[in-house]
Amino acid sequence: MRLLKVATCNLNQWAMEFDCNLKNIKESIIRAKEAGAVIRLGPELEITGYGCEDHFLELDTISHAWECLKDLLLGDWTDGILCSFGMPVIKGSERYNCQVLCMNRKIIMIRAKMWLANDGNYRELRWFTAWKQKDKLEEFQLPCDISEALQQRTVPFGYGFMQFLDTAVAAEICEELFAPIPPHAELALNGVEVFMNASGSHHQLRKLDIRIRAFIGATHTRGGVYMYSNHQGCDGGRLYYDGCACVVVNGDVVAQGSQFSLKDVEVVVAQIDLDAVASLRGSISSFQEQASCKRFVSFIDVPYKLCQPFNLQMSLSSPLKISYHSPEEEIAFGPGCWLWDYLRRSGASGFLLPLSGGADSSSVAGIVGCMCQLVVKEIANGDEQVKADAIRIGNYTNGQFPIDSKEFAKRVFYTVFMGSENSSDATRSRAKLLSEEIGSWHLDVSIDSVVSAFLSLFQTLTGKRPRYKVDGGSNIENLGLQNIQARIRMVLAFMMASLLPWVHSKPGFYLVLGSSNVDEGLRGYLTKYDCSSADINPIGSISKQDLRIFLRWAATHLGFSSLAEIEAAPPTAELEPIRSNYSQLDEVDMGMTYEELSVYGRLRKIFRCGPVSMFKNLCFGWGSKLSPSEVAEKVKHFFKYYSINRHKMTVLTPSYHAESYSPEDNRFDLRQFLYNSRWPYQFRKIDELVKELSVDKDASSSSTSDGVGIVAAGSADPKAGL
């Protein structure tokens, strides 16, 4: 037997906060050593933080990373343990994303990333160059002060592995695992048994199994130990890095860390027998044959042993049942942890949420309630950092600290129902009941007098007073009256967020929370600069359908039972008067259902469909219930209002990224915001296709299926373009 104990970790790093990052790195090494591990793997770019973005272009960032590495190497941190540290390195004129592999106060080699992540939320090619010299290791001259301090002038740099006396170890950096031809394939043929993957992978709903399958696939058919380390938390942007550090041996997960946590440091340890790797490889004939004619990969001889011989006092890690959260749990815990990081790092004293009693704002309230529960639970489990942050944010004195989530919510969470003459008693009572269940400090405010003042001013200026459509007004008047209410609520929310802490003799300010969902953003069904405009939004990248599932789950599992009634109520903006023969409903206003919106969103973003391709796909998907002409009308209606309202995405509140079809304009979904909303060429092509398919019209049912129930043509959007 060759027994090897390894440690990987989840670290809650903060971009450009070197003190915080260095502290977490050192703590992870301490815990790894205490567990007896001889390999410690940290996440990608852990010294600087992954989300530094254009700060990577600053020489200061590179210099500070070297200074932190020098601190680690001059102390005893790497004594007796192989450590992999992530940081940017400049070689010649190029900047590389690197793992610096160190042991016994020396740098063994610097491994440069070869395949950079450059899609979706990732822009690594903006800041880094991919390492292309795969056939050799080059000598890299260390910066002068590092060289003098370490008494080490040069180190191997590039792509290769470390050959220890009893095993071979190599690094594979994040995106490289998912490349068509990943490095671990040829490294395994070269005898590498331990792979260390340092990652900066963010949370996305229903994504974790894809990642886990990749780890399993890397070692299932070729054998090996696959270590994975990741960031965990909000490091300063829209992403939540979702941890899940793990160790996989020959296709079996033997150790797995948490996906969501308030901890700054979590270390995952596994004890493995490397002879099991050699045994599996020796039993696979095709592996043996390919290894005999492999491409040579450069390596560095390291004159140390990492393994221990057979010892009954050292138990082996056994395969585990992989732990996955349901989508409802992901919505609760991911945004909840993200909000906590943002709150404790922003200097704010709490949150303020305009709570309408509808599904979206109630979902946000439920997530904040979940955050408060997580904080109290973590304090009870003995986390001193969470306790210290909670005492500071909650303004506790005399040795007190949070022991009850409702009491803590009362200190850090304001909810405000901003009612008007168009608000119903049902939504008012739902908002109040939910606030009581969560424990927030709740206010009920009427905005009618403010609306009236604006209208009186307008009447004084123009001599005209607008009327709602149900009272005989035009669409323009109706739209203007709705937008006045929505925008007054935004201004009032920010005023209260800045002044209410002062009213209650509390320090700091409150962050305003937004509550528009991904489907409303995609369709543009929101007023520009209304309550969707906030400091941050935890649900801006979550679909209405997923939020409804979350509400039903939270009603039971978080103890907020009123959420069940809120979920069952039809979605409405309550911006128009309620009449016996008229009640405003979101899906009628939009001319499409939320279910349809999810379909449009996935086709547009994930499957990269323009209008014509979307029409063709939906003719297959909806063809049994809708004629081609009906499908065409729906597609045209969506693209018309999507393009009219795309400009709203340029000022979208920074939102937690959770969905792969998010229309977020900052970095994920980059498109123009000025369109010809008539789409003349594309719509003409659709019309031509409809004519060609007209022979099949009689065979297509004119009835609608579930989720395809609202005729798009002729609908008037009260928020279109504004």
Stockholm file with secondary structure:
# STOCKHOLM 1.0

chainA/1-722         MRLLKVATCNLNQWAMEFDCNLKNIKESIIRAKEAGAVIRLGPELEITGYGCEDHFLELDTISHAWECLKDLLLGDWTDGILCSFGMPVIKGSERYNCQVLCMNRKIIMIRAKMWLANDGNYRELRWFTAWKQKDKLEEFQLPCDISEALQQRTVPFGYGFMQFLDTAVAAEICEELFAPIPPHAELALNGVEVFMNASGSHHQLRKLDIRIRAFIGATHTRGGVYMYSNHQGCDGGRLYYDGCACVVVNGDVVAQGSQFSLKDVEVVVAQIDLDAVASLRGSISSFQEQASCKRFVSFIDVPYKLCQPFNLQMSLSSPLKISYHSPEEEIAFGPGCWLWDYLRRSGASGFLLPLSGGADSSSVAGIVGCMCQLVVKEIANGDEQVKADAIRIGNYTNGQFPIDSKEFAKRVFYTVFMGSENSSDATRSRAKLLSEEIGSWHLDVSIDSVVSAFLSLFQTLTGKRPRYKVDGGSNIENLGLQNIQARIRMVLAFMMASLLPWVHSKPGFYLVLGSSNVDEGLRGYLTKYDCSSADINPIGSISKQDLRIFLRWAATHLGFSSLAEIEAAPPTAELEPIRSNYSQLDEVDMGMTYEELSVYGRLRKIFRCGPVSMFKNLCFGWGSKLSPSEVAEKVKHFFKYYSINRHKMTVLTPSYHAESYSPEDNRFDLRQFLYNSRWPYQFRKIDELVKELSVDKDASSSSTSDGVGIVAAGSADPKAGL
#=GR chainA/1-722 SS CCEEEEEEEEECCCTTCHHHHHHHHHHHHHHHHHTTCSEEECCTTTTTCGGGGGGGGSHHHHHHHHHHHHHHHHTTTTTTSEEEEEEEEEETTEEEEEEEEEETTEEEEEEECSSCCCSTTCCHHHHCCCCCCTTCEEEEECCHHHHHHHTCCEEEEESCEEECSSCEEEEEEGGGGGSSSCHHHHHHHTTCCEEEEECCCBCCTTCHHHHHHHHHHHHHTTCCEEEEEEEEECSSSSCCEECCCEEEETTEEEEECCSSCSCSEEEEEEEEEHHHHHHHHHHCHHHHHHHTTCCCCCEEECCCCCCBCCCTTSCCCCCCCCCCCCHHHHHHHHHHHHHHHHHHHHTCCEEEEECCSSHHHHHHHHHHHHHHHHHHHHHHTTCHHHHHHHHHHHTCCTTCCCCCHHHHHHHHEEEEEEECTTCCHHHHHHHHHHHHHHTCEEEEEECHHHHHHHHHHHHHHHSCCCCCGGGTCCHHHHHHHHHHHHHHHHHHHHHHHHHHHHHTTCSSCEEEBCCCCHHHHHHTCSCTTSTTCSSBBTTTTSCHHHHHHHHHHHHHHTSCTHHHHHHHSCCCCCCSCCBTTBCCCHHHHHTSCHHHHHHHHIIIIISCCCHHHHHHHHHHHHTTTSCHHHHHHHHHHHHHHHHHTGGGGGGCCCBCCCCTTCCCTTTTSCCCSCCCTTCHHHHHHHHHHHHHTGGGGGGSCCSCCTTCCSCCTTCCCTTTTC
#=GC SS_cons         CCEEEEEEEEECCCTTCHHHHHHHHHHHHHHHHHTTCSEEECCTTTTTCGGGGGGGGSHHHHHHHHHHHHHHHHTTTTTTSEEEEEEEEEETTEEEEEEEEEETTEEEEEEECSSCCCSTTCCHHHHCCCCCCTTCEEEEECCHHHHHHHTCCEEEEESCEEECSSCEEEEEEGGGGGSSSCHHHHHHHTTCCEEEEECCCBCCTTCHHHHHHHHHHHHHTTCCEEEEEEEEECSSSSCCEECCCEEEETTEEEEECCSSCSCSEEEEEEEEEHHHHHHHHHHCHHHHHHHTTCCCCCEEECCCCCCBCCCTTSCCCCCCCCCCCCHHHHHHHHHHHHHHHHHHHHTCCEEEEECCSSHHHHHHHHHHHHHHHHHHHHHHTTCHHHHHHHHHHHTCCTTCCCCCHHHHHHHHEEEEEEECTTCCHHHHHHHHHHHHHHTCEEEEEECHHHHHHHHHHHHHHHSCCCCCGGGTCCHHHHHHHHHHHHHHHHHHHHHHHHHHHHHTTCSSCEEEBCCCCHHHHHHTCSCTTSTTCSSBBTTTTSCHHHHHHHHHHHHHHTSCTHHHHHHHSCCCCCCSCCBTTBCCCHHHHHTSCHHHHHHHHIIIIISCCCHHHHHHHHHHHHTTTSCHHHHHHHHHHHHHHHHHTGGGGGGCCCBCCCCTTCCCTTTTSCCCSCCCTTCHHHHHHHHHHHHHTGGGGGGSCCSCCTTCCSCCTTCCCTTTTC
//
